[in-house]
Amino acid sequence: MSESERPDRLSGREITVDDIRSLAGPATPHFALQIRNRIAKLIAPLPAGHPARVEGERQVARLTELAAHSGEPRSAR
């Protein structure tokens, strides 16, 4: 899995809660950090309180926790 984003998500249209959920939904411990980083990039320009940012921050925390159970020797934190 790549950390690069689909061009349609970066084309200037507003990021939605559904975009965040579609990225985070199928996450497995093995890919959690890569998905977390993709979501963090997408929500970075959004203002505090934006629904997609709120959902993104929630998913970033969940993915960080999920990555801790990946069996990877590196630290997820």
C-alpha positions in Angstrom: 0.0 0.0 0.0 1.3 3.4 -0.9 1.0 6.6 1.1 0.3 8.5 -2.1 -3.2 9.7 -2.5 -5.8 9.3 -5.3 -5.7 12.4 -7.6 -9.5 13.0 -7.2 -9.0 13.4 -3.5 -6.4 16.1 -4.1 -8.1 17.9 -7.0 -9.3 20.8 -4.9 -12.6 19.4 -3.9 -13.4 19.4 -0.2 -12.5 16.3 1.8 -15.6 14.6 3.3 -16.3 12.3 6.2 -17.0 9.5 3.7 -13.5 10.0 2.2 -12.0 9.5 5.6 -14.2 6.5 6.4 -13.4 4.9 3.0 -9.7 5.0 3.8 -9.9 3.9 7.4 -12.5 1.3 7.1 -10.5 -1.6 5.6 -7.4 -0.9 7.7 -5.4 -3.9 9.0 -2.7 -3.6 11.6 0.0 -4.1 8.9 -1.2 -1.1 6.9 -2.5 1.1 9.7 0.5 3.5 9.8 0.4 4.1 6.1 -3.4 4.8 6.2 -3.0 7.0 9.2 -0.4 9.1 7.4 -2.7 9.4 4.3 -5.5 10.6 6.5 -3.3 13.1 8.4 -2.2 14.6 5.0 -5.8 15.0 3.9 -7.1 16.7 7.0 -4.1 18.9 7.6 -5.5 21.9 5.7 -9.0 21.6 7.2 -10.0 24.0 10.0 -10.6 22.7 13.5 -14.1 21.5 14.0 -14.6 20.6 10.3 -16.5 17.3 10.3 -14.0 15.5 8.1 -11.1 16.7 10.3 -12.9 15.6 13.5 -13.5 12.1 12.0 -9.9 12.1 10.6 -8.5 12.8 14.0 -10.6 10.0 15.5 -9.4 7.6 12.9 -5.7 8.7 13.2 -5.9 7.8 16.9 -7.7 4.5 16.2 -5.1 3.6 13.5 -2.2 4.4 15.8 -3.6 2.0 18.3 -4.3 -0.6 15.7 -0.7 -0.4 14.5 0.5 -1.2 18.0 -0.9 -4.7 17.4 0.8 -5.3 14.0 3.6 -7.4 15.3 6.0 -5.0 13.7 9.2 -4.4 15.7 9.1 -0.6 15.0 7.1 1.7 17.3 3.8 3.1 16.0 4.0 6.0 18.4 
